């Protein structure tokens, strides 16, 4: 929690760590990290989780907003689920697999490279001037029930349509620029026709 102590044991709300950098160092497959409401500042770069092992969860706790203010880079990670978190800046995922974002809010883009099995569900992307999700060299993405406030940029940018294996129940701010595939804008009607998933 924001007023925690990185010298604490970190095993209860009364003995919580203070920083995300300290907390993620301790995470092992099967663990859940609860974040108390408040603002967590500073850029963060981490590698956690293992393919074929239990998931690691990072969850907002309670009803207040948990805000991660700073650039977040996740690399060479697997089986990680982030729930009820607010990201103020860019989030980058690289060289990973089976990563999930559920009920999260993004102030910047989610940039995903060389990653398989991404899931983004019931999330809100609030920056209308930039692409919400960028997929490069990735496949098997599942996008469901998201709200994209895009007005100037396409909401989803990908190398190829088959980068995403399922997309449904999403809302787009600019339906004429729902996706950009291989540099070409796809409106919502074309998306429904050519990528009916």
C-alpha distance (Angstrom), angle and dihedral (degrees) to the residues before:
residue distance angle dihedral
X1 . . .
X2 3.81 . .
X3 3.82 92.4 .
X4 3.80 94.4 41.2
X5 3.79 128.9 115.8
X6 3.80 124.5 -115.4
X7 3.81 88.7 -149.8
X8 3.81 91.2 60.2
X9 3.81 124.0 98.7
X10 3.79 92.6 -108.9
X11 3.80 94.7 -145.0
X12 3.81 98.8 115.9
X13 3.80 140.9 24.8
X14 3.81 88.4 -103.5
X15 3.80 92.4 54.7
X16 3.80 99.2 34.8
X17 3.77 126.6 154.0
X18 3.79 118.8 -115.7
X19 3.81 105.7 -141.3
X20 3.77 134.3 48.0
X21 3.80 90.0 -136.1
X22 3.80 89.6 62.6
X23 3.78 94.3 43.0
X24 3.81 99.2 50.9
X25 3.82 91.3 52.2
X26 3.80 88.9 67.2
X27 3.81 99.0 46.6
X28 3.80 119.3 116.7
X29 3.82 131.3 175.9
X30 3.82 109.1 -69.2
X31 3.83 94.8 26.7
X32 3.81 126.5 125.7
X33 3.80 120.9 -153.5
X34 3.81 114.0 -158.7
X35 3.80 117.6 -156.9
X36 3.79 118.3 -154.7
X37 3.83 116.1 -138.5
X38 3.79 115.8 -82.5
X39 3.79 141.4 75.7
X40 3.80 122.4 -56.2
X41 3.82 108.8 -164.9
X42 3.76 131.1 -161.0
X43 3.78 138.5 57.5
X44 3.80 115.6 -76.1
X45 3.80 131.3 -158.5
X46 3.79 118.7 -177.5
X47 3.79 147.7 158.4
X48 3.82 118.8 -154.6
X49 3.79 141.6 151.3
X50 3.78 133.4 37.9
X51 3.78 132.4 -118.2
X52 3.80 112.7 -104.9
X53 3.82 94.0 18.3
X54 3.81 132.7 100.2
X55 3.79 119.2 -65.9
X56 3.80 124.0 -99.9
X57 3.81 115.3 -138.5
X58 3.81 127.8 -154.9
X59 3.81 106.6 -170.0
X60 3.77 137.2 178.2
X61 3.81 108.8 -124.9
X62 3.78 124.8 -142.0
X63 3.79 128.1 -4.7
X64 3.81 100.3 -62.4
X65 3.80 123.9 95.0
X66 3.78 120.0 -91.3
X67 3.82 107.3 -153.0
X68 3.79 123.4 -167.9
X69 3.79 103.8 -162.0
X70 3.77 109.6 -167.9
X71 3.78 139.4 50.1
X72 3.79 114.1 -61.1
X73 3.82 122.1 -154.7
X74 3.79 121.0 -174.8
X75 3.79 116.0 -174.7
X76 3.80 137.5 173.4
X77 3.81 89.9 2.5
X78 3.80 133.5 137.7
X79 3.80 141.1 -166.7
X80 3.80 96.8 13.6
X81 3.82 122.9 150.1
X82 3.82 122.3 -167.0
X83 3.80 116.3 -164.7
X84 3.82 134.7 -176.2
X85 3.81 95.4 -3.8
X86 3.81 130.1 140.9
X87 3.80 116.1 -143.7
X88 3.80 113.7 -159.4
X89 3.80 96.9 -173.2
X90 3.79 140.6 22.6
X91 3.79 121.7 -38.3
X92 3.81 117.0 -158.1
X93 3.80 126.2 -172.1
X94 3.80 117.9 -172.4
X95 3.79 134.9 175.6
X96 3.80 93.4 -4.4
X97 3.79 139.8 122.9
X98 3.80 138.8 -147.5
X99 3.80 96.4 14.0
X100 3.82 119.7 161.7
X101 3.80 136.4 -166.0
X102 3.81 114.7 -169.2
X103 3.82 128.1 -179.7
X104 3.80 92.0 -9.9
X105 3.80 132.7 143.6
X106 3.79 123.1 -137.7
X107 3.80 124.5 -159.3
X108 3.81 90.7 -179.5
X109 3.78 136.1 27.2
X110 3.79 128.8 -63.2
X111 3.81 103.8 -134.0
X112 3.79 115.2 -166.5
X113 3.80 125.0 -174.6
X114 3.80 132.3 175.9
X115 3.78 91.6 -7.6
X116 3.80 131.3 136.3
X117 3.79 128.8 -155.7
X118 3.81 101.5 17.8
X119 3.85 115.4 174.1
X120 3.80 121.8 -164.5
X121 3.81 113.0 175.8
X122 3.82 134.5 168.6
X123 3.80 92.6 -6.3
X124 3.81 130.2 144.8
X125 3.80 123.9 -137.9
X126 3.79 108.5 -164.5
X127 3.83 105.4 -180.0
X128 3.83 107.3 96.1
X129 3.82 94.9 -172.5
X130 3.80 100.1 62.4
X131 3.77 139.9 46.3
X132 3.79 111.9 -86.9
X133 3.81 98.0 -148.4
X134 3.80 126.5 20.6
X135 3.80 117.8 -169.7
X136 3.80 119.9 -167.7
X137 3.78 124.3 172.9
X138 3.80 89.2 -12.3
X139 3.79 134.9 120.5
X140 3.78 143.1 -178.6
X141 3.82 95.5 47.5
X142 3.83 118.3 165.7
X143 3.82 115.8 -156.4
X144 3.78 116.8 -177.9
X145 3.79 137.6 162.7
X146 3.81 96.0 -6.5
X147 3.81 128.0 151.4
X148 3.80 114.8 -139.2
X149 3.82 116.4 -168.9
X150 3.81 91.8 -165.3
X151 3.78 117.0 150.8
X152 3.82 106.2 151.3
X153 3.82 101.8 26.0
X154 3.78 133.9 42.7
X155 3.80 111.6 -93.9
X156 3.82 94.7 -132.5
X157 3.81 123.3 31.0
X158 3.81 118.5 -170.0
X159 3.80 140.4 161.8
X160 3.80 92.2 -125.3
X161 3.81 138.2 3.0
X162 3.80 91.9 -114.3
X163 3.83 90.4 62.9
X164 3.80 84.0 87.5
X165 3.79 116.2 53.6
X166 3.81 95.9 -175.8
X167 3.79 133.6 20.0
X168 3.80 123.5 164.1
X169 3.82 144.2 144.7
X170 3.82 92.7 22.6
X171 3.82 124.0 147.4
X172 3.82 121.1 -142.7
X173 3.80 127.0 -159.6
X174 3.82 91.0 -152.5
X175 3.80 110.0 31.8
X176 3.81 91.7 -172.7
X177 3.81 88.9 62.7
X178 3.78 101.6 37.8
X179 3.82 95.2 136.4
X180 3.80 137.9 2.5
X181 3.80 112.3 -146.2
X182 3.80 119.0 -173.1
X183 3.81 90.2 -19.3
X184 3.83 95.2 -49.5
X185 3.80 122.6 111.3
X186 3.80 116.1 -125.0
X187 3.78 118.7 -157.9
X188 3.78 121.0 -146.9
X189 3.81 94.2 -98.0
X190 3.79 92.6 54.1
X191 3.76 90.2 45.0
X192 3.80 89.8 55.8
X193 3.81 92.6 45.8
X194 3.82 101.9 42.0
X195 3.76 100.1 29.1
X196 3.81 103.1 36.1
X197 3.77 101.4 167.5
